[in-house]
Amino acid sequence: MSASPTLAIAPTASAGLDLARIRAEFPILRQRVHGKPLVYLDNAASAQRPKAVIDAISECYSTYYANIHRGVHLLSERSTAAYEGAREKVRAFLNAASVQEIIFTRNTTESINLVASSFGGSTVKTGDEIVITGMEHHSNIVPWQLLCERTGARLKVAPFTDAGELILDEYERLLDSGRVKLAAFVHLSNALGTLNPVQRMIELAHARGIPTLVDGAQSIPHVAVDVRALDCEFYAFSSHKIYGPSGVGVLYGKQALLEAMPPYQGGGDMIRLVTFEKTEYADLPNKFEAGTPNIAGVIGLGAALDWVNAIGLDAVAAHEHELLDYATAQLQEIPGLKIMGTARDKAALAAFTIQGIHPHDIGTILDREGVAIRAGHHCAQPVMQRYGVPATARASFAVYNTRDEVDALVKALWKVKELFE
Ligand SMILES: Cc1ncc(COP(=O)(O)O)c(C=O)c1O
């Protein structure tokens, strides 16, 4: 192994970012675990929150929280303004045409289920097909399987190469059946780190009149997304992956489609008029937001997007790329370590196995060294099956990670090797 890394996590500047200042904004990163400085490399599962987000949520609950939309009192008006203000922030972040195209959900999973149930349930019939890729998270597989079971439609899966790159010709071939009602695919794979050519995938689908859904759960904190440039019909993401609170998700949908779709759930706030004979639904976006939403959580997401905008996603991406390259070079020096996912276009995470050592053992030993990674199937069991492994270890990066933390990861992995020799 090269020079022994230090375990003191000394932030440095990278890609023009002041990492010391950025890290100082994350109170949770200041702690030690098992007597070692915390090295948090489980960001693909959930990122941490800066103080600006924690403060926004705390301020909401401490000073102006009330239920939204139906109140005539000041607190309700303030909460409504903050909640709807966050919707505008999401609209701007995605460059959507209108706030009516931004639906708040619980998470990416619920956003996809909403589309499968409402769009799928109203348009998909026996014999129709849904196209996905082989590298999907379970969230972008199971809702379509449920839809297929209900309707008699079929799920078609576009394969990927050993490197983890989608085979575009195969994807295109699947679109050609004349029966495809939707193509739904991940932007950035949580199991491989592959950045899919989503612009091209959308164009190929559109050339055949097929609408598209992009699972942006992983891409959202790493890649600037412009839904109007992409021209996708739906884009789904979760707040907790982009430094916002958990329990909040977003579904972007093109207005004409959302207007044509039936409600996903029924209840308060999604109606205009209810009688026992008939209910008239509210306009977008309320039609898809039945019941009291996660008000403070949505406001927290707005604060998270402000925070990311202030840094700039380009700088974030450049820094994370540098970290990934630095990590990849060092990981490759460890005998028996195999990186899973070596696509040319890749971001933010390294998934790997070490011959003869179970990923859970790797994760457990790393934890004793203060290094938090994820070990498991990453809710992508078909990807594990594709490579014939039960699980992988995964280190995933965020804007606050440093080269010293990569060194700490690599040093801990050498320790794992020593323990198993
Ligand atoms: C690619 C991908 N899609 C969907 C999801 C589901 O996100 P959530 O659990 O927030 O619904 C995840 C979560 O890890 C993911 O990585």
The ligand as an ORCA input file, in Angstrom:
! r2SCAN-3c Opt
* xyz 0 1
  C     -31.962      4.297     -8.140
  C     -32.942      4.350     -7.006
  N     -34.265      4.365     -7.270
  C     -35.175      4.431     -6.305
  C     -34.800      4.478     -4.984
  C     -35.862      4.535     -3.940
  O     -35.753      5.704     -3.214
  P     -36.693      5.890     -1.928
  O     -36.346      4.751     -1.007
  O     -36.299      7.213     -1.386
  O     -38.078      5.814     -2.403
  C     -33.455      4.461     -4.655
  C     -33.010      4.471     -3.254
  O     -31.915      4.129     -2.923
  C     -32.496      4.397     -5.693
  O     -31.193      4.373     -5.435
*
